[in-house]
Amino acid sequence: MQTLTEKRVFGAKSGTTNVYVASEMGLVVVTVSADQIGEFSLAHRGAVNAVAAGDGQLVIGTDDGVFVGSHTDDPARTVETDSLTFESIAGESVGRIVAAGRGPGGALVGDAEGGVYRIAPDASPVHIGDIGETGDVGKTDPISAIDGGLVAASDGVYRVTETGLSHVGLADVQDVSGHGIPLAATATGLFWLGNGWMTVETGSFETVGSDGHGHALAVGPDGLIRHVADNDAGSVADGVWEADDLGVDSPAVDVAYGGGIVAAITDDGTLCIDAGDGWRHQLLGIRGVRSLAVGPGNASK
């Protein structure tokens, strides 16, 4: 398959952010400047189930375990297919990885057997080391997502602690956002965590994402909805959720915040970016889309 590449000139004033898309074809890296979608390329070939970016680390989960690559957001250069080198850090000590996310102590990954693992935060960006050295954080029922130190599993939401995993309620959880006030997308509804789990909407929800400052998106039975805060505090506990429209026919598979933008990836591989002025789109030409992550971004020099 040829390298996926589209080049545009941008970023001199607004800086850049990298968006990482996990798919059955591999990991696609897309450079974004505000809402301008620029160059994209296939950085890792072979099925990628999950991706997490941050703190100089780019972690991908595959059927063959965990791989880590260098993670740079440099506005002075473009993304090239060979700019990321991935290395296995677990060998055969873990199996098929199905979820990855960032926690307070660094990256977390979950395997198909329900094991949750922490990757050492003080390792180098390229070679993290043997994931077994950090230990098995705990066991859950089948995992669907990890975010902000929370794990979404078929038997509920778990919080990662210093000693293991703590069950914090719900069931049939499809996705979770752990930034700010936690949000959970479940087979029966969308919830936020206060004094117990509070219902936002009923129905089957598939994915949710937030930036921790009152901005949030979720995909439910009626499609995409967005949280609109009703005060400067920007809490998902206040305000309303309204219908949103990506402007494309394909449904959203995942949503993520970072670098001053919100990104959504659709079932047909269309990347959608909103930097505050509405959605912009780019069909990436990939199949089997599974998840995405947004890097922290770089301000322009």
N, C-alpha and C positions, 0 to 999 in steps of 0.2 A: 504494500500500500504506500502511496506517495505521501510525503510529509504534508501535513495540513498547514498552509501558510497564507496569510494575507497581510500585506504591509501597508501601513498608513503613517503619515507624519503627524505626530501629536505629542503632548506631554511637556512642552517647554514651559508652560505656565501653571499647569495644574498637577504635575507629578503623575506617577503611575501606580497601579495596583495589579498584582497578578491574581487571576482566578484559576483554580485548579478543578478540572472535571474528571471524575472517575467513571470509566465506562468499560464495557467488555472488550473494546478495542485497545484500551490503554489509558494513560493519564495525559490529558490535553491541558497545556498551559496557555492561558490567554492573557495578553497585556491590555489593561484598560486604563484610560485617562479620563477621569470624570465619567461621562456616559459614552465616550468614544471607544468602541471596541476595535482594537488594533490587531497586531500580529498574533497568530496562534500556531502552535506546533505540538506534535505528538512527542512527549518527552520520555515516556516509558511504554514499551510495547508489551501487550499481553493484558489479560483481564485484570482490572483494578476495582476492588469492591468498595473501598473507602479511602478518604484522604483527610489529613489534618495539617494545618499550616500555622506557624507562629514561633516566636522566640528563636529564629534562625534555623528552625527544623521543618522539614517537609517529610511527613510520614505517610506511607501508603500501605494499605492492607490488601493482600491478594490471597488466592487459593493456596499459595505456597508460603504464606507467612507474612512477616513484616519487613518492609524495606524503608530505608531512610536516604534522602538525597539532600544536597546542599539547597538552601532556600534563600534566594536573594531577590530583592526588589530594587533594581538599580535603574533610575530613570535615564541614565546616560547610555544605556545599551538596550538592545532588543533581545527578545527571547529566542534562543536557537534550540533546535532539537537536541543537540549534544551539550547544552549548557547545564544539564542536571545529570549527575551520576548517582545511581541508586545502588545500595549495598544491603544485602540481607543481614539482619542483626540478631536473628533468632535461630536460624537453621531449622532443624526439625523439632526444636523444643516447643514450638506452638504450631497449631494447624491453620486451617482456613480462617482468615481474618474477615469479619463481616462489618465491623464498625470502627471508627477512629474519631477522636476529638481532642480538644484541649481541656485540661483541668488546671487547678491552681498550682499543681506540682509539675506540670509539663504535659506531654502527650499521653493519652490513654488509648488502648486498643482492646477490642473484644473479639473472641474467636467463636466459631460455629458451635462449640460445645458449651458456651456460656462462661468461659474464663475471661476475666478482665485483667489486663496487665498495664503497669505503669512503666513508661520509658524514662530513664534517668535524665533529669533536666540539665545536668552539668556536663554532659558528654558533648563531643564535637558535633557540628552541624551535619557532617557527612557520615561518620561512623559512630553511632550511638553506643554500640557495645552489645554484649549478650543480654537480651531482654530477660533471660532467666535470672540474671544477677539481681534484678530489682524485685523478683518474686511475683507469685500469683496473688493479685490483690483479692480475688474472691471468685465465687461461682454464682451464676444466676441461671434462670431459664433462658431460652434463646434470646439473643440480643438483637435489637434493631437499630440503635443509635447511641452515640455518646456525645455529650456537649457540656462544657463548663463544669466538669466534675460530677455530672449526673449521667446515669445509664438508663436507657429505655429498654425494657424487656417484656416478655409476654406475661410475666406475673407481676409487673408493676415498675415503678421508678425506684432506682437505687441511688444513694449518694455515696461517693467514694470518700472514705475517711482515712485517717492515718493507720488504722488497724484493719481495714477491710471494707465491706460494703454494708450500708444501712438501708433497709427497705423503708420507703417513705410514702407508700400507698399506691392506689390505682391498680389497673390490670389492663391487659391487651394494649400496651403502650407502643405506638408506632414510631414516635419521635419525641424529642425533648430539647428544650432550650434552657441552659443553666446560667445565662447572663442576666444579672439583676434579679427580678422576680421570676422564678422558674415557670415555664409553660410546658404543658404536655399534650400531645396529640394522641388520642386513643380511639379504639373502635367504637366508643360510645359518645365521645365528645372532646371538646377542647377545654383545658383547665389551666388555671393559674394557682400557684401555691401561696396561701396566706395562713390563716388559722385553719389548716386543712385545705383540701383542694376545692377551689371554687369554680363553678361551671361558667364558661364563656358562651359556648354554643353546644348544642346536642347534635348527634350524628357522627358518622365515621370520618375521622380526620387522619390524614396520612403523613403530613409533615408540618413543622413549625420552626420558625427562626426569629431571633430578636437580637438587638444590639445592647440591651440592658438599660436603655434610656427612653423607653416608651415606644420605640419603633419595632413593629413586629408584623410578620406575615404568617399565614397558615393556609393549608389546602384541605378543604373539607368536601362535604357532599354537594355543595353548590359552587365549587371552584375556589379561587383564591380570595382571601379576605385580608384586610390590612387594619392594624390598630391605629386609631387616631386619638392621641392624648388630648385631654380637655384642660390641661394646665401645664405650667412650665416645669413641673416636677417630672413629667414624662413617664408616668408609671402605667404598666399594663393593667394595674388594678383599677384605673380610672379611664374615663373616655369610652369610646365606642369602637366596634369593629364594623368596617364597611366593605362591601364587595369591591374587588379590584380586578382589572383586566390587563393581562399581559399584552394583548393586541396580536396574539398568534393563536392558531387553532389547536395546537398540541397542549395537553395539560402539563402543569409543573410537576416535576419529580422531586426537586429539592430547592430550598431557599437558604441563603446565608448572607450575613452582614460582615463588613470589614472594610478598612481603608476608606471610610467615608461614603461607601456605596452599599446597595443591596443588590444581590444577584439571584437569579432563578434560572434553572436549567429544565428544559421540557423533555418530554418523552421522545421527541424526534431529534433531539440534540441541538435545539435552539437556545443559545445563551441570551438572557435578557438582563439588562443593566439599568438601574435607576439611580442617578446621582442627585435627584431632587427635582428634575424637570420632566419626569415621565419615562416610560420604558423605551429603551433602544434594543435592537435585536441583531443577532448574527447566527445563521445556521452553520454549525461546525462540521456537519457531515459525518457524525459518529453515531453508532448504534449501541443499544444496551446501556443507556445512561443510568448511573446508580446514585451518585452523590456529587457534591461540590464543596469547595472551601474557598474563602477569600483571604488573601494575604493581608498583612498590616498596611502595606503601601509605603511609598516614599514621597515626600514633598519634593517639588522641583528645586534644582540648585540654582 
